[in-house]
Amino acid sequence: MVVTIPAVPLPKGSVRPTIEFTLKASWSFDTRRRIFKSERGETFSPLDDLPKGSRVAYKVPSLARADASKLDQHERALRRYMQLVLPAGEQPANHLRTVGAWPPVEEAHVTPQVSLPGAF
C-alpha cells in the first residue's frame, strides 16, 4: 500500500530558490572574484545576468578549495556541480534559459520545490 501525503508550501522567504548546473570540464569558478575561468584563460562574469542578491556557489565547497592536481577523476567530476541561489520570491524557471546559455555551463535545471507534509 502506498500512502501519499499532501504537500504544503514553506513560508515565504524561508528557503531561497535554486538552479543547479554543471560546469564544462575546462571551467571553474573563482569565489573571491565571482567569475568563471577556463583553462584557456577565458573569463565570464554572470553578475549582469542575475537579480540582486543572487549567489553562485559550489555544491561541494571543500573540493572547490582543494588542489585540482591532487583530486581523482570522481572528485574532479563532483567539483563541477554548482548552484545559483536566487533571492526569495524569484522564480527559478525565469532564469533557467539564461544560466543554461552561459559559456561555462554544460547543463542546468531547476531544483525540485521544497514543501512540508500537510495535515491529515
C-alpha positions, -999 to 999 in steps of 0.1 A, spaced: 0 0 0 13 34 -9 5 64 13 8 99 -1 10 130 20 -3 163 6 24 189 5 22 224 19 45 252 6 70 265 31 65 300 45 77 327 21 113 336 25 123 305 44 140 287 16 157 305 -13 150 290 -48 179 275 -67 191 264 -101 216 236 -102 241 235 -130 272 216 -141 303 233 -154 320 222 -185 352 202 -177 376 231 -186 359 257 -164 360 267 -127 345 294 -106 366 319 -86 345 325 -55 365 356 -45 363 375 -78 329 359 -86 339 350 -121 341 318 -141 376 309 -156 385 285 -183 418 266 -186 425 286 -218 423 319 -198 387 329 -208 366 346 -181 329 351 -177 311 372 -152 275 362 -145 267 393 -124 248 413 -151 225 383 -158 214 378 -121 189 395 -99 204 415 -70 211 392 -40 218 361 -61 248 339 -52 267 313 -72 281 285 -51 299 252 -54 278 222 -43 309 207 -26 329 237 -14 357 215 1 366 201 -33 365 236 -48 392 247 -24 413 216 -29 443 214 -52 429 202 -85 461 183 -94 456 161 -63 419 151 -70 410 118 -86 386 117 -116 355 113 -94 364 143 -72 371 164 -102 336 154 -116 319 164 -83 338 197 -84 318 207 -115 284 207 -97 272 242 -88 241 261 -78 227 296 -83 209 307 -52 183 333 -61 166 358 -38 135 347 -20 104 352 -42 123 348 -76 110 321 -99 139 299 -110 123 289 -143 125 326 -153 163 324 -151 169 288 -164 175 297 -200 199 325 -191 220 302 -169 219 274 -195 233 298 -221 264 309 -200 296 298 -218 309 277 -188 276 258 -183 272 223 -196 237 216 -182 213 234 -159 180 226 -143 155 239 -117 157 221 -84 125 205 -70 102 227 -50 106 222 -13 75 216 8 63 203 41 39 174 47 3 186 51 -21 179 79 -43 148 76 
